[in-house]
Amino acid sequence: MKFSTKICAAAILSLTVMQTAKADDTVGVRQILAPSKERGVDLDVTVWYPAQAGGETVVLGETAFFIGTPATRDAPMSQGKFPLILLSHGAGLAGNAQALSWVATPLAEQGFVVVAPTHPRNTGSNKSAAETMKIWLRPSDLTEALNTIEKDELFQNHLDQDKIGVLGLSMGGNTALALAGARIDPQLLAGYCDTDLLNPSLCGWVRQSGVDLHAMNLESANRDNRDERVRFAMAIDPAPSDIFEFNSFSKIKIPVDIINLGKPGKIPLSAQASGIAKTISNARYTVVENASHYSMFAECKPGAADIIVSEKIGDPLCDDGGGPSRAAIHAQLIDMISKAFERTLKASRAK
């Protein structure tokens, strides 16, 4: 395991260009539906991809608080085959696929196909604390999205089947680790919100919603969600990171990169993952000290921080580490992510 603890955000490196498949400057985006028997609904899946000129310019991920990112809807796909990244979002205010447009779009520019299902009922007007806490269902959402895109007429001939990875942020980081082979401990999940020490924001919502995790049916929570097609996993501030069977990390076979955001002592307890990285045999662990957990959100619009205070949202969604701007932190993270996937997915093809 390679262990790095200090990253200078001022030294932003230029984005790495994929050597195996060069993308055009245009990023295409399409919506597809992935059937899910377990969910009982079709999953809404957003796909970003290297594209040729054409299509309609749209802005994804824009809200009253956050700046969106442009892409080109239904643009023709670039020629060639491209590695694929499954992308899993967090829960709550940014609990949908398009909230991660800030990272998905530049990855598509680098020559990746990025596939992100919206995990049902994690956000929006129909959000549900009970459904959100069925964390063990999330990895199967990614598997169903992958099953669907592999058969999709537009994409199937443009995917390099030996180059598939997963990227998850916040609760999506938990999902990425599960897809790599980590298994949930049902007892730890049941007791997760017994106090506010681990995750006051999430657990406050769970209790206000009248959800008792001890009363949930956790029979399937410990199941193996590993997808053998996935060759590399990357998790950024995986949360909750403390509900897994700890010995299951030692059984993960693929390379894993884990990033925590924040100075020591400032990383949320439930996202702290240094111990996890030490247990995985082929893991890299990095701390980006000048960031915060909220740096995973899109850039805030002018005045958004004041609106958040006035509406008593509670979480400081526009706060970073007090140093570089969120745009600079995003550029750094994108550089780290693209280099990690290039390094590992290229290597996987040689195996």
C-alpha angles and dihedrals in degrees: 000000000000111000123200123171108173125056119175106224091198090066097069110176123216116261115269117243115221109247095198098056124012117211127213117242091257120090116204125203131196136174118226133174122235117198114233118188091185094054093039091225139076112264117237104231126190117204124194116191145166106274147183124234116292140070131076125304113238134172116229129197098020116146137158087278107031138058115238130224124235125235135158117259116225094353115166111267120249118252119262138043123293138195116252130228120196108212126203122193130208130249133264126026094002095034099132137081098250092056085075094056088114090070101026096057097054090045089056088049087057092056104270129127105225117203118191125174118198105238105233120259095359093121144357131057093319097046116144129198090205093053092043091055092054084092094162090069094062098077091054088055088061092046092051091048089052092047090053099046092048087062097039112118094223098048110026096085093045099056124097100219092200093058110065124137139163131229123190134179124202106326085004087061088058087051093051092052090049092051087053091054110276113138129213121242104224093207092054091048092049091053097039096105099036086110136012094241096099106038115354096176097051095037092048089058091046092054094042087054091055094244118152108196090198089061095050120106101253096170093119097036094098096051123128108257096177115142109203092203090069112092101180138022130200123188126187115198091337108209132221087023093157101067098074129103097256095215090058090072091066089059095059108115103188129074114271130195118197126190126190120196120219144034119296107283092024098073109102111255093235092053097045105120108165091108091050091053091052090055097051109084097218104034138131121203126197134174120208098202099187093059136071136211087266091059086085089071121088119266112289122244119240109281094015093118091057091049090051090054094045092049091048093231089159102213117090093232095173097049121106129170097300094255127069121025120262088251090058092047090050091051090052094048093047090052092050093046097047092048092048094052093044091051097048103034092048089051092048091062092060093056 
